[in-house]
């Protein structure tokens, strides 16, 4: 085989181009933006949609976080009451129950 011939150069160019195409196909298949010849990320029209979707997800997660924080606070208050009931002496609890009956 003649390594100095034009066929070898064309083969290297074809292999490099094929690798770049396969790389970009895999990247776009998994949701990443494609890259140019030098590895820089290209931004096409779809990137604005991705940003809007990301903003929506952040908003939904923030709302869920606030809801769960409130729920945890309420559960902590209930646990504190249950701990107080469990650790109080039986006589004290009985007196408080009797005081409530007398009302």
MMTF fields as JSON, N, C-alpha, C and O atoms, coordinates in Angstrom:
{
  "mmtfVersion": "1.0.0",
  "mmtfProducer": "UNKNOWN",
  "numBonds": 411,
  "numAtoms": 412,
  "numGroups": 103,
  "numChains": 1,
  "numModels": 1,
  "chainsPerModel": [1],
  "groupsPerChain": [103],
  "chainIdList": ["A"],
  "bondAtomList": [4, 2, 8, 6, 12, 10, 16, 14, 20, 18, 24, 22, 28, 26, 32, 30, 36, 34, 40, 38, 44, 42, 48, 46, 52, 50, 56, 54, 60, 58, 64, 62, 68, 66, 72, 70, 76, 74, 80, 78, 84, 82, 88, 86, 92, 90, 96, 94, 100, 98, 104, 102, 108, 106, 112, 110, 116, 114, 120, 118, 124, 122, 128, 126, 132, 130, 136, 134, 140, 138, 144, 142, 148, 146, 152, 150, 156, 154, 160, 158, 164, 162, 168, 166, 172, 170, 176, 174, 180, 178, 184, 182, 188, 186, 192, 190, 196, 194, 200, 198, 204, 202, 208, 206, 212, 210, 216, 214, 220, 218, 224, 222, 228, 226, 232, 230, 236, 234, 240, 238, 244, 242, 248, 246, 252, 250, 256, 254, 260, 258, 264, 262, 268, 266, 272, 270, 276, 274, 280, 278, 284, 282, 288, 286, 292, 290, 296, 294, 300, 298, 304, 302, 308, 306, 312, 310, 316, 314, 320, 318, 324, 322, 328, 326, 332, 330, 336, 334, 340, 338, 344, 342, 348, 346, 352, 350, 356, 354, 360, 358, 364, 362, 368, 366, 372, 370, 376, 374, 380, 378, 384, 382, 388, 386, 392, 390, 396, 394, 400, 398, 404, 402, 408, 406],
  "bondOrderList": [1, 1, 1, 1, 1, 1, 1, 1, 1, 1, 1, 1, 1, 1, 1, 1, 1, 1, 1, 1, 1, 1, 1, 1, 1, 1, 1, 1, 1, 1, 1, 1, 1, 1, 1, 1, 1, 1, 1, 1, 1, 1, 1, 1, 1, 1, 1, 1, 1, 1, 1, 1, 1, 1, 1, 1, 1, 1, 1, 1, 1, 1, 1, 1, 1, 1, 1, 1, 1, 1, 1, 1, 1, 1, 1, 1, 1, 1, 1, 1, 1, 1, 1, 1, 1, 1, 1, 1, 1, 1, 1, 1, 1, 1, 1, 1, 1, 1, 1, 1, 1, 1],
  "groupList": [{"groupName": "UNK", "atomNameList": ["N", "CA", "C", "O"], "elementList": ["N", "C", "C", "O"], "formalChargeList": [0, 0, 0, 0], "bondAtomList": [1, 0, 2, 1, 3, 2], "bondOrderList": [1, 1, 2], "singleLetterCode": "X", "chemCompType": "L-PEPTIDE LINKING"}],
  "groupTypeList": [0, 0, 0, 0, 0, 0, 0, 0, 0, 0, 0, 0, 0, 0, 0, 0, 0, 0, 0, 0, 0, 0, 0, 0, 0, 0, 0, 0, 0, 0, 0, 0, 0, 0, 0, 0, 0, 0, 0, 0, 0, 0, 0, 0, 0, 0, 0, 0, 0, 0, 0, 0, 0, 0, 0, 0, 0, 0, 0, 0, 0, 0, 0, 0, 0, 0, 0, 0, 0, 0, 0, 0, 0, 0, 0, 0, 0, 0, 0, 0, 0, 0, 0, 0, 0, 0, 0, 0, 0, 0, 0, 0, 0, 0, 0, 0, 0, 0, 0, 0, 0, 0, 0],
  "groupIdList": [1, 2, 3, 4, 5, 6, 7, 8, 9, 10, 11, 12, 13, 14, 15, 16, 17, 18, 19, 20, 21, 22, 23, 24, 25, 26, 27, 28, 29, 30, 31, 32, 33, 34, 35, 36, 37, 38, 39, 40, 41, 42, 43, 44, 45, 46, 47, 48, 49, 50, 51, 52, 53, 54, 55, 56, 57, 58, 59, 60, 61, 62, 63, 64, 65, 66, 67, 68, 69, 70, 71, 72, 73, 74, 75, 76, 77, 78, 79, 80, 81, 82, 83, 84, 85, 86, 87, 88, 89, 90, 91, 92, 93, 94, 95, 96, 97, 98, 99, 100, 101, 102, 103],
  "secStructList": [7, 7, 6, 6, 1, 2, 2, 2, 2, 2, 2, 2, 2, 2, 2, 2, 2, 2, 2, 2, 2, 2, 2, 2, 2, 2, 2, 2, 2, 6, 6, 7, 7, 7, 5, 7, 6, 6, 1, 7, 5, 7, 7, 7, 6, 2, 2, 2, 2, 2, 2, 2, 2, 2, 2, 2, 2, 2, 2, 2, 2, 2, 2, 2, 2, 2, 2, 2, 2, 2, 2, 2, 2, 2, 2, 2, 2, 2, 2, 2, 2, 2, 2, 2, 2, 2, 2, 1, 7, 2, 2, 2, 2, 2, 2, 2, 2, 2, 2, 2, 2, 2, 7],
  "xCoordList": [0.844, 0.0, 0.887, 1.903, 0.499, 1.26, 0.703, -0.396, 1.457, 1.004, 1.051, 0.429, 1.734, 1.863, 0.802, 0.752, -0.023, -1.003, -2.199, -2.381, -3.021, -4.19, -5.29, -6.137, -5.291, -6.315, -6.204, -7.216, -4.983, -4.766, -5.275, -5.903, -5.023, -5.478, -7.004, -7.625, -7.601, -9.057, -9.674, -10.723, -9.03, -9.53, -9.493, -10.439, -8.435, -8.342, -9.432, -10.065, -9.658, -10.706, -12.074, -12.903, -12.326, -13.623, -13.842, -14.944, -12.814, -12.938, -13.188, -14.027, -12.48, -12.672, -14.078, -14.727, -14.543, -15.88, -16.943, -17.903, -16.772, -17.718, -17.749, -18.824, -16.602, -16.553, -17.255, -17.948, -17.077, -17.733, -19.249, -19.989, -19.708, -21.147, -21.731, -22.788, -21.057, -21.538, -21.539, -22.477, -20.498, -20.424, -21.597, -22.233, -21.89, -23.0, -24.346, -25.269, -24.466, -25.711, -25.958, -27.08, -24.927, -25.064, -25.389, -26.241, -24.707, -24.963, -26.401, -27.053, -26.91, -28.28, -29.3, -30.386, -28.962, -29.86, -30.094, -31.186, -29.078, -29.173, -29.474, -29.374, -29.842, -30.3, -29.233, -29.524, -28.012, -26.957, -26.869, -27.201, -26.431, -26.301, -25.109, -24.133, -25.177, -24.047, -22.844, -22.961, -21.687, -20.468, -19.974, -20.321, -19.145, -18.597, -17.286, -16.96, -16.55, -15.323, -14.254, -13.404, -14.288, -13.257, -13.719, -13.016, -14.879, -15.375, -16.201, -16.657, -16.407, -17.234, -18.707, -19.112, -19.499, -20.924, -21.621, -21.426, -22.44, -23.197, -24.562, -25.151, -25.069, -26.409, -27.314, -27.123, -28.303, -29.287, -30.574, -30.614, -31.624, -32.892, -33.512, -34.318, -33.174, -33.794, -33.296, -33.904, -32.209, -31.656, -32.568, -32.593, -33.321, -34.227, -35.348, -35.766, -35.828, -36.877, -36.348, -37.054, -35.11, -34.515, -34.386, -34.59, -34.05, -33.941, -35.32, -35.447, -36.349, -37.706, -38.174, -38.797, -37.879, -38.235, -37.493, -38.055, -36.242, -35.454, -36.01, -36.069, -36.42, -37.019, -38.307, -38.569, -39.101, -40.366, -40.087, -40.778, -39.081, -38.73, -38.239, -38.583, -37.445, -36.95, -38.116, -38.152, -39.078, -40.247, -41.06, -41.471, -41.286, -42.045, -41.314, -41.937, -40.001, -39.236, -39.215, -39.233, -39.178, -39.215, -40.547, -40.585, -41.647, -42.964, -43.074, -43.608, -42.574, -42.626, -41.759, -42.119, -40.618, -39.736, -40.427, -40.325, -41.131, -41.855, -42.946, -43.135, -43.662, -44.733, -44.165, -44.719, -43.078, -42.485, -41.864, -41.878, -41.321, -40.769, -41.869, -41.673, -43.027, -44.168, -44.653, -45.0, -44.678, -45.133, -44.17, -44.61, -42.878, -41.892, -42.05, -41.934, -42.311, -42.502, -43.705, -43.637, -44.803, -45.995, -45.722, -46.169, -44.995, -44.685, -43.748, -43.871, -42.823, -41.935, -42.736, -42.464, -43.732, -44.577, -45.351, -45.447, -45.894, -46.652, -45.752, -46.162, -44.534, -43.595, -43.229, -43.082, -43.079, -42.76, -43.891, -43.632, -45.151, -46.283, -46.279, -46.489, -46.045, -46.013, -44.865, -45.029, -43.721, -42.603, -42.95, -42.615, -43.627, -44.021, -44.984, -44.869, -45.938, -46.898, -46.19, -46.491, -45.26, -44.582, -43.644, -43.451, -43.058, -42.075, -42.672, -42.031, -43.883, -44.505, -44.885, -45.219, -44.833, -45.282, -46.776, -47.527, -47.191, -48.591, -49.525, -50.642, -49.084, -49.949, -50.267, -51.404, -49.275, -49.489, -50.483, -51.405, -50.293, -51.201, -52.611, -53.573, -52.745, -54.073, -54.716, -55.914, -53.946, -54.488, -54.969, -56.028, -54.198, -54.603, -55.875, -56.736, -56.0, -57.23, -58.413, -59.489, -58.232, -59.298, -59.685, -60.864, -58.699, -58.997, -59.816, -60.685, -59.566, -60.348, -61.773, -62.706, -61.952, -63.292, -64.124, -65.332, -63.503, -64.218, -64.731, -65.623, -64.234, -64.664, -66.043, -66.538],
  "yCoordList": [-1.18, 0.0, 1.241, 1.293, 2.209, 3.444, 4.457, 4.976, 4.745, 5.664, 7.124, 7.972, 7.427, 8.814, 9.199, 10.35, 8.274, 8.558, 9.337, 9.45, 9.878, 10.67, 9.819, 10.348, 8.539, 7.677, 7.617, 7.568, 7.62, 7.584, 8.868, 8.808, 10.006, 11.291, 11.347, 11.808, 10.889, 10.89, 9.952, 10.258, 8.819, 7.877, 8.501, 8.333, 9.208, 9.87, 10.924, 11.029, 11.7, 12.721, 12.074, 12.571, 10.974, 10.285, 9.699, 9.789, 9.108, 8.528, 9.631, 9.467, 10.741, 11.851, 12.431, 12.701, 12.621, 13.163, 12.196, 12.613, 10.923, 9.922, 9.887, 9.784, 9.971, 10.016, 11.234, 11.143, 12.382, 13.616, 13.489, 13.898, 12.922, 12.75, 11.794, 12.067, 10.69, 9.728, 10.35, 10.141, 11.114, 11.776, 12.73, 12.723, 13.554, 14.499, 13.78, 14.232, 12.687, 11.915, 11.372, 11.441, 10.841, 10.318, 11.455, 11.302, 12.602, 13.733, 14.217, 14.436, 14.389, 14.882, 13.83, 14.172, 12.565, 11.489, 11.532, 11.208, 11.93, 11.986, 13.383, 13.618, 14.313, 15.626, 16.692, 17.793, 16.403, 17.402, 18.143, 17.571, 19.396, 20.106, 19.555, 19.103, 19.586, 19.089, 20.021, 21.164, 19.513, 20.323, 20.557, 19.82, 21.615, 21.901, 21.124, 20.24, 21.466, 20.726, 20.827, 19.944, 21.877, 22.1, 21.755, 22.058, 21.133, 20.71, 21.749, 21.498, 22.916, 23.95, 23.599, 23.09, 23.87, 23.572, 24.553, 25.765, 24.008, 24.842, 25.119, 24.247, 26.32, 26.635, 26.862, 27.786, 25.992, 26.108, 26.594, 26.842, 26.744, 27.299, 26.554, 27.139, 25.301, 24.524, 24.872, 24.447, 25.632, 25.91, 26.818, 26.699, 27.723, 28.6, 27.792, 28.089, 26.785, 25.93, 25.194, 25.05, 24.734, 24.005, 24.899, 24.434, 26.18, 27.126, 27.359, 27.409, 27.501, 27.717, 26.49, 26.628, 25.308, 24.091, 24.03, 23.619, 24.437, 24.439, 25.416, 25.106, 26.602, 27.594, 27.05, 27.249, 26.373, 25.793, 24.713, 24.631, 23.894, 22.842, 23.449, 22.962, 24.502, 25.159, 25.728, 25.614, 26.346, 26.907, 25.805, 25.962, 24.701, 23.597, 23.008, 22.704, 22.848, 22.31, 23.267, 22.828, 24.573, 25.553, 25.499, 25.562, 25.382, 25.273, 24.001, 24.021, 22.911, 21.649, 21.73, 21.194, 22.399, 22.559, 23.349, 22.98, 24.432, 25.219, 24.386, 24.45, 23.603, 22.762, 21.71, 21.477, 21.089, 20.055, 20.643, 20.001, 21.853, 22.505, 22.776, 22.549, 23.26, 23.479, 22.184, 22.138, 21.13, 19.831, 19.307, 18.759, 19.464, 19.015, 19.803, 19.231, 21.101, 21.92, 21.432, 21.32, 21.144, 20.638, 19.286, 19.027, 18.428, 17.115, 17.231, 16.464, 18.177, 18.385, 18.837, 18.404, 19.716, 20.149, 18.96, 18.819, 18.121, 16.956, 15.982, 15.41, 15.79, 14.899, 15.46, 14.71, 16.79, 17.404, 17.154, 16.875, 17.251, 16.986, 15.526, 15.227, 14.62, 13.197, 12.868, 12.044, 13.498, 13.283, 13.794, 13.163, 14.95, 15.485, 14.534, 14.292, 13.992, 13.057, 11.792, 11.267, 11.297, 10.04, 10.193, 9.237, 11.363, 11.526, 12.105, 12.053, 12.655, 13.195, 12.053, 10.957, 12.311, 11.291, 11.023, 11.906, 9.834, 9.432, 10.27, 10.582, 10.632, 11.41, 12.778, 13.244, 13.405, 14.733, 14.644, 15.454, 13.664, 13.488, 13.218, 13.742, 12.393, 12.086, 13.356, 13.564, 14.214, 15.47, 16.381, 16.998, 16.47, 17.324, 16.791, 17.574, 15.487, 14.901, 15.182, 15.538, 15.026, 15.31, 16.783, 17.121, 17.657, 19.092, 19.398, 20.269, 18.726, 18.936, 18.396, 18.957, 17.337, 16.774, 17.704, 17.821, 18.369, 19.239, 20.501, 21.15, 20.867, 22.101, 22.024, 22.989],
  "zCoordList": [0.0, 0.0, 0.0, 0.693, -0.764, -0.89, 0.104, -0.091, 1.175, 2.225, 1.78, 2.42, 0.754, 0.314, -0.711, -1.143, -1.095, -2.137, -1.618, -0.406, -2.515, -2.13, -1.497, -0.777, -1.748, -1.155, 0.361, 1.06, 0.865, 2.313, 2.964, 4.021, 2.367, 2.897, 2.868, 3.825, 1.794, 1.68, 2.718, 3.286, 2.965, 3.976, 5.368, 6.138, 5.702, 7.015, 7.144, 8.194, 6.101, 6.138, 6.296, 7.059, 5.59, 5.679, 7.071, 7.612, 7.649, 8.992, 10.019, 10.905, 9.913, 10.856, 10.745, 11.756, 9.513, 9.311, 9.828, 10.475, 9.546, 10.05, 11.574, 12.165, 12.208, 13.677, 14.243, 15.257, 13.587, 14.04, 13.912, 14.807, 12.797, 12.591, 13.633, 14.202, 13.881, 14.885, 16.271, 17.041, 16.603, 17.905, 18.099, 19.152, 17.087, 17.198, 17.235, 17.914, 16.527, 16.563, 17.974, 18.476, 18.605, 19.974, 20.942, 21.816, 20.786, 21.684, 21.576, 22.597, 20.354, 20.194, 20.612, 21.078, 20.452, 20.88, 22.385, 22.853, 23.145, 24.599, 25.135, 26.339, 24.25, 24.697, 24.818, 25.286, 24.415, 24.476, 23.139, 22.101, 23.144, 21.866, 21.078, 21.676, 19.765, 18.957, 19.056, 19.499, 18.637, 18.672, 17.249, 16.326, 17.087, 15.771, 15.586, 16.378, 14.542, 14.216, 15.307, 15.419, 16.098, 17.104, 18.515, 19.479, 18.656, 19.961, 20.688, 21.804, 20.083, 20.715, 20.546, 19.502, 21.566, 21.503, 20.578, 20.672, 19.678, 18.752, 19.348, 19.987, 19.147, 19.645, 18.448, 17.657, 18.342, 17.287, 17.892, 19.097, 17.126, 17.576, 18.749, 19.472, 18.966, 20.036, 21.418, 22.401, 21.541, 22.863, 23.68, 24.905, 23.046, 23.786, 24.429, 25.548, 23.735, 24.287, 25.514, 26.512, 25.434, 26.542, 27.774, 28.895, 27.579, 28.687, 29.305, 30.529, 28.472, 28.984, 29.773, 30.825, 29.27, 29.996, 31.329, 32.344, 31.315, 32.551, 33.572, 34.762, 33.113, 34.02, 34.625, 35.811, 33.827, 34.309, 35.354, 36.369, 35.104, 36.065, 37.378, 38.455, 37.292, 38.506, 39.304, 40.529, 38.599, 39.286, 39.976, 41.125, 39.278, 39.875, 41.079, 42.096, 40.969, 42.09, 43.275, 44.424, 43.007, 44.091, 44.833, 46.062, 44.074, 44.709, 45.538, 46.647, 45.005, 45.754, 47.004, 48.052, 46.893, 48.045, 49.156, 50.326, 48.807, 49.809, 50.476, 51.691, 49.669, 50.21, 51.163, 52.238, 50.772, 51.618, 52.882, 53.932, 52.793, 53.981, 54.997, 56.191, 54.54, 55.435, 56.046, 57.226, 55.246, 55.749, 56.81, 57.821, 56.6, 57.583, 58.878, 59.961, 58.786, 59.989, 60.791, 62.015, 60.103, 60.802, 61.444, 62.561, 60.748, 61.313, 62.518, 63.474, 62.477, 63.629, 64.848, 65.967, 64.628, 65.742, 66.322, 67.541, 65.468, 65.941, 66.689, 67.699, 66.204, 66.894, 68.257, 69.221, 68.342, 69.636, 70.633, 71.803, 70.174, 71.059, 71.486, 72.661, 70.556, 70.898, 71.858, 72.757, 71.675, 72.596, 73.992, 74.995, 74.047, 75.351, 76.039, 77.24, 75.283, 75.879, 76.33, 77.402, 75.536, 75.874, 77.06, 77.812, 77.246, 78.323, 79.601, 80.65, 79.538, 80.742, 81.682, 81.232, 82.978, 83.929, 83.761, 83.348, 84.074, 83.898, 84.779, 84.366, 85.977, 86.871, 86.278, 86.345, 85.709, 85.132, 83.969, 83.872, 83.096, 81.967, 82.452, 81.89, 83.505, 84.055, 84.614, 84.422, 85.304, 85.842, 84.721, 84.836, 83.634, 82.524, 81.865, 81.466, 81.748, 81.182, 82.093, 81.613, 83.417, 84.357, 84.322, 84.424, 84.18, 84.095, 82.85, 82.886, 81.791, 80.574, 80.733, 80.158, 81.488, 81.712, 82.568, 82.358, 83.527, 84.458, 83.777, 84.323, 82.66, 81.997, 81.476, 80.894]
}
